[in-house]
Amino acid sequence: MIRQLEPCESCGDDTAAGTALYPDRREVTDAKGQRTFVCGPCVERVVAARRPEPLSDEDRRKLESGAAVFGAFAPGGH
């Protein structure tokens, strides 16, 4: 049986079909246009690292005032 290795670009673990990491892997294209893979745990680490900082009080007020204005024009809005 020939097994094709498809390592995670980040950690190097095998993500080929039949492995434990296959169901959650993501296919990405690198800068050279080659197809590569990233395993689910590495994707989760990237997403967690990219989470924005908490909103400042000023940003929160702007968001809430915009939502209030939108709600006034929505059907049934007051």
C-alpha positions as CSV (number, residue, x, y, z in Angstrom):
1,M,0.0,0.0,0.0
2,I,1.4,3.4,-1.0
3,R,0.5,6.1,1.4
4,Q,0.8,9.7,0.3
5,L,2.1,12.0,3.0
6,E,0.4,15.4,3.2
7,P,2.1,17.1,6.1
8,C,0.7,20.1,7.9
9,E,2.6,23.2,6.7
10,S,2.8,24.5,10.3
11,C,3.6,21.5,12.6
12,G,4.5,18.8,10.0
13,D,2.0,16.2,11.2
14,D,0.5,14.0,8.5
15,T,-3.0,15.1,7.4
16,A,-3.5,12.6,4.5
17,A,-6.8,10.8,4.1
18,G,-7.2,8.1,6.8
19,T,-5.3,10.0,9.4
20,A,-6.8,11.5,12.5
21,L,-6.1,15.0,11.3
22,Y,-7.7,14.6,7.9
23,P,-11.3,15.6,8.8
24,D,-10.4,19.1,10.2
25,R,-7.5,20.0,7.8
26,R,-7.6,23.0,5.6
27,E,-6.2,23.3,2.1
28,V,-4.3,26.4,1.4
29,T,-2.2,27.7,-1.5
30,D,1.3,29.0,-0.7
31,A,3.0,31.9,-2.3
32,K,4.3,29.7,-5.2
33,G,0.8,28.4,-6.0
34,Q,1.4,25.0,-4.5
35,R,-1.4,23.2,-2.6
36,T,-0.5,22.7,1.0
37,F,-2.4,21.6,4.1
38,V,-2.9,22.9,7.7
39,C,-4.2,20.6,10.4
40,G,-7.2,21.6,12.5
41,P,-5.3,22.3,15.8
42,C,-2.9,24.7,13.9
43,V,-5.9,26.4,12.3
44,E,-7.4,26.9,15.8
45,R,-4.1,28.4,17.0
46,V,-4.1,30.8,14.1
47,V,-7.7,31.9,14.6
48,A,-7.1,32.4,18.4
49,A,-4.0,34.5,17.7
50,R,-6.0,36.7,15.3
51,R,-8.9,37.5,17.7
52,P,-9.2,41.2,17.9
53,E,-8.6,43.1,21.2
54,P,-11.6,43.9,23.3
55,L,-13.6,47.0,22.1
56,S,-12.8,50.3,23.7
57,D,-15.6,52.1,25.5
58,E,-15.7,54.6,22.6
59,D,-16.0,51.8,19.9
60,R,-18.7,50.1,22.0
61,R,-20.7,53.3,22.2
62,K,-20.4,53.8,18.4
63,L,-21.5,50.3,17.8
64,E,-24.5,50.5,20.2
65,S,-25.6,53.9,18.7
66,G,-25.5,52.5,15.2
67,A,-27.5,49.5,16.3
68,A,-30.1,51.8,17.9
69,V,-30.4,53.9,14.8
70,F,-30.8,50.7,12.6
71,G,-33.4,49.3,15.0
72,A,-35.5,52.5,14.7
73,F,-35.9,51.9,10.9
74,A,-36.5,48.2,11.2
75,P,-40.1,46.9,10.9
76,G,-41.6,47.2,14.4
77,G,-38.8,49.5,15.5
78,H,-39.5,52.2,18.0
